[in-house]
Amino acid sequence: MGTGTGTNSLKGKIPSTRRRFSLACLKPVLYHIASHSTHVRNKVAACAKHFVADGGTTHGIDENNTVSNEQDLLSIHMPPYYDSVIKGVSTVMASYSSLNGQRMHANGDLITGYLKGKLDFKGFVISDWEGIDRITSPPHSNYTYSVLASISAGIDMVMVPNNYIEFINDLTSLVKNKFIPMERIDDAVSRILRVKFTMGLFENPLADYSMVNEVGSQAHREIAREAVRKSLVLLKNGKTAVDPMLPLPKMSSKILVAGSHADNLGYQCGGWTIGWQGFSGNENTT
């Protein structure tokens, strides 16, 4: 895409959702706070994701189906996107998950009808990593249909890490044979160019490396530590309120830290550390 992307993970209400490392919080009122920063400023094009209701999937299973009526959809899952659009968010990413049995990457009623139509979103909608492949089951079993369904639904930019030649050929054929109107392509291109013009990428297309040495600085690490301290949630403090476990006695001689994460810095760092799902081990953590 060529833009700097600040991600804002907007999830739902299920505490057991597997992708905890992409989770902003559980309460929609707090989502609003998180989404306030999602607008083009200081050369950052933010992305609100994953549209929509991926935090409400059955049993909290990642990429699963969310069963929701219209009232819950609009009152629980949609508010972060109202706020993000009002604040000028540049991009919105579709969810791997389904809503009432329909894959979100093929949900034209919500992507084009609601997000672009009713909310008047002017940025572009991007797929998730190989997101259109998952429209069919098994994934990629009818790729031409996946291209048709996703572009017709309103996906403007498609994340195709591997089979991009197949994607280009299928999309070109669908347009030439009038399955996808040229107006839909023009709309997608216009939206992408609008964001790039707003970002100033045609005047200054290259990244600014003047502050690269600040990345990972001690000041940044201190802020990261503060964020971790303030985001930890104590589920239970001792057996009863009158007999708390914390704070620990200062004279304690031994403290047992147990579990798979106890002596594993990779696990403790969580997702998006080195790789998407993180890693196991104590190497590469400094």
FENPENOR-V384081 format. One record per residue. N is the residue number from 1. RES is the residue in one letter. PSI is psi as a letter, one per 40 degrees, with the letter a starting at -180 (* if undefined). NEAR is the number of other C-alpha atoms within 8 Angstrom. Layout:
n=(N | N)
res=(RES | RES)
psi=(PSI | PSI)
near=(NEAR | NEAR)
This chain:
n=(1 | 2 | 3 | 4 | 5 | 6 | 7 | 8 | 9 | 10 | 11 | 12 | 13 | 14 | 15 | 16 | 17 | 18 | 19 | 20 | 21 | 22 | 23 | 24 | 25 | 26 | 27 | 28 | 29 | 30 | 31 | 32 | 33 | 34 | 35 | 36 | 37 | 38 | 39 | 40 | 41 | 42 | 43 | 44 | 45 | 46 | 47 | 48 | 49 | 50 | 51 | 52 | 53 | 54 | 55 | 56 | 57 | 58 | 59 | 60 | 61 | 62 | 63 | 64 | 65 | 66 | 67 | 68 | 69 | 70 | 71 | 72 | 73 | 74 | 75 | 76 | 77 | 78 | 79 | 80 | 81 | 82 | 83 | 84 | 85 | 86 | 87 | 88 | 89 | 90 | 91 | 92 | 93 | 94 | 95 | 96 | 97 | 98 | 99 | 100 | 101 | 102 | 103 | 104 | 105 | 106 | 107 | 108 | 109 | 110 | 111 | 112 | 113 | 114 | 115 | 116 | 117 | 118 | 119 | 120 | 121 | 122 | 123 | 124 | 125 | 126 | 127 | 128 | 129 | 130 | 131 | 132 | 133 | 134 | 135 | 136 | 137 | 138 | 139 | 140 | 141 | 142 | 143 | 144 | 145 | 146 | 147 | 148 | 149 | 150 | 151 | 152 | 153 | 154 | 155 | 156 | 157 | 158 | 159 | 160 | 161 | 162 | 163 | 164 | 165 | 166 | 167 | 168 | 169 | 170 | 171 | 172 | 173 | 174 | 175 | 176 | 177 | 178 | 179 | 180 | 181 | 182 | 183 | 184 | 185 | 186 | 187 | 188 | 189 | 190 | 191 | 192 | 193 | 194 | 195 | 196 | 197 | 198 | 199 | 200 | 201 | 202 | 203 | 204 | 205 | 206 | 207 | 208 | 209 | 210 | 211 | 212 | 213 | 214 | 215 | 216 | 217 | 218 | 219 | 220 | 221 | 222 | 223 | 224 | 225 | 226 | 227 | 228 | 229 | 230 | 231 | 232 | 233 | 234 | 235 | 236 | 237 | 238 | 239 | 240 | 241 | 242 | 243 | 244 | 245 | 246 | 247 | 248 | 249 | 250 | 251 | 252 | 253 | 254 | 255 | 256 | 257 | 258 | 259 | 260 | 261 | 262 | 263 | 264 | 265 | 266 | 267 | 268 | 269 | 270 | 271 | 272 | 273 | 274 | 275 | 276 | 277 | 278 | 279 | 280 | 281 | 282 | 283 | 284 | 285 | 286)
res=(M | G | T | G | T | G | T | N | S | L | K | G | K | I | P | S | T | R | R | R | F | S | L | A | C | L | K | P | V | L | Y | H | I | A | S | H | S | T | H | V | R | N | K | V | A | A | C | A | K | H | F | V | A | D | G | G | T | T | H | G | I | D | E | N | N | T | V | S | N | E | Q | D | L | L | S | I | H | M | P | P | Y | Y | D | S | V | I | K | G | V | S | T | V | M | A | S | Y | S | S | L | N | G | Q | R | M | H | A | N | G | D | L | I | T | G | Y | L | K | G | K | L | D | F | K | G | F | V | I | S | D | W | E | G | I | D | R | I | T | S | P | P | H | S | N | Y | T | Y | S | V | L | A | S | I | S | A | G | I | D | M | V | M | V | P | N | N | Y | I | E | F | I | N | D | L | T | S | L | V | K | N | K | F | I | P | M | E | R | I | D | D | A | V | S | R | I | L | R | V | K | F | T | M | G | L | F | E | N | P | L | A | D | Y | S | M | V | N | E | V | G | S | Q | A | H | R | E | I | A | R | E | A | V | R | K | S | L | V | L | L | K | N | G | K | T | A | V | D | P | M | L | P | L | P | K | M | S | S | K | I | L | V | A | G | S | H | A | D | N | L | G | Y | Q | C | G | G | W | T | I | G | W | Q | G | F | S | G | N | E | N | T | T)
psi=(d | e | i | h | h | h | i | h | h | h | a | b | e | h | d | e | i | d | g | d | e | e | h | d | a | d | h | d | d | d | d | d | d | d | e | d | e | g | i | h | h | f | f | h | h | i | h | h | i | h | h | i | f | e | e | e | i | h | e | e | h | h | e | a | h | h | h | i | i | d | d | d | d | d | d | d | d | d | d | d | d | d | d | d | d | d | e | f | i | d | i | h | h | i | i | d | i | i | h | f | e | h | h | d | e | e | g | d | d | d | d | d | d | d | d | d | c | d | e | f | h | e | a | i | h | i | i | i | h | f | d | d | d | e | d | i | h | i | i | e | d | g | d | d | d | d | d | d | d | d | d | d | d | e | h | d | h | h | h | g | d | c | f | d | d | d | d | d | d | d | d | d | d | d | d | d | e | f | d | h | i | d | d | d | d | d | d | d | d | d | d | d | d | d | d | d | d | d | e | f | e | d | d | g | e | i | i | h | e | d | e | d | e | d | h | e | i | d | d | d | d | d | d | d | d | d | d | d | d | e | e | i | h | h | d | h | g | i | d | i | d | e | g | i | d | i | i | i | h | d | e | h | d | i | h | h | h | i | i | d | e | d | f | g | d | d | d | d | d | a | i | f | h | d | i | d | e | a | i | h | i | e | i | f | e | *)
near=(2 | 5 | 10 | 8 | 8 | 9 | 9 | 12 | 10 | 12 | 16 | 13 | 9 | 11 | 6 | 7 | 12 | 7 | 7 | 6 | 7 | 6 | 10 | 10 | 8 | 12 | 8 | 12 | 6 | 9 | 13 | 11 | 7 | 9 | 13 | 10 | 6 | 17 | 13 | 13 | 6 | 4 | 9 | 12 | 17 | 15 | 14 | 17 | 14 | 14 | 11 | 11 | 14 | 17 | 10 | 12 | 17 | 9 | 7 | 13 | 10 | 10 | 10 | 12 | 11 | 14 | 10 | 8 | 6 | 6 | 6 | 9 | 11 | 9 | 8 | 10 | 13 | 11 | 11 | 12 | 8 | 9 | 11 | 14 | 11 | 7 | 10 | 9 | 16 | 14 | 12 | 14 | 13 | 15 | 16 | 14 | 13 | 14 | 12 | 8 | 8 | 8 | 11 | 13 | 15 | 12 | 11 | 10 | 8 | 8 | 13 | 11 | 10 | 10 | 11 | 11 | 9 | 7 | 9 | 8 | 8 | 7 | 12 | 14 | 13 | 13 | 16 | 12 | 7 | 11 | 12 | 13 | 11 | 11 | 12 | 10 | 7 | 6 | 9 | 11 | 8 | 8 | 8 | 8 | 7 | 13 | 12 | 12 | 10 | 13 | 11 | 11 | 13 | 11 | 16 | 15 | 10 | 10 | 10 | 9 | 7 | 4 | 7 | 8 | 6 | 7 | 10 | 8 | 8 | 10 | 11 | 8 | 8 | 11 | 11 | 7 | 7 | 8 | 8 | 12 | 8 | 8 | 6 | 10 | 10 | 8 | 9 | 13 | 9 | 8 | 12 | 12 | 8 | 9 | 12 | 11 | 9 | 8 | 11 | 10 | 12 | 7 | 5 | 7 | 8 | 5 | 5 | 5 | 5 | 5 | 7 | 6 | 7 | 7 | 7 | 7 | 8 | 6 | 6 | 10 | 9 | 8 | 8 | 8 | 8 | 8 | 8 | 8 | 7 | 6 | 6 | 6 | 4 | 5 | 4 | 5 | 10 | 9 | 8 | 7 | 7 | 4 | 7 | 10 | 8 | 6 | 5 | 6 | 5 | 4 | 4 | 7 | 4 | 4 | 5 | 4 | 5 | 6 | 5 | 6 | 9 | 7 | 6 | 11 | 11 | 14 | 11 | 7 | 8 | 11 | 10 | 9 | 11 | 6 | 8 | 7 | 8 | 13 | 11 | 8 | 8 | 9 | 6 | 4 | 6 | 3)
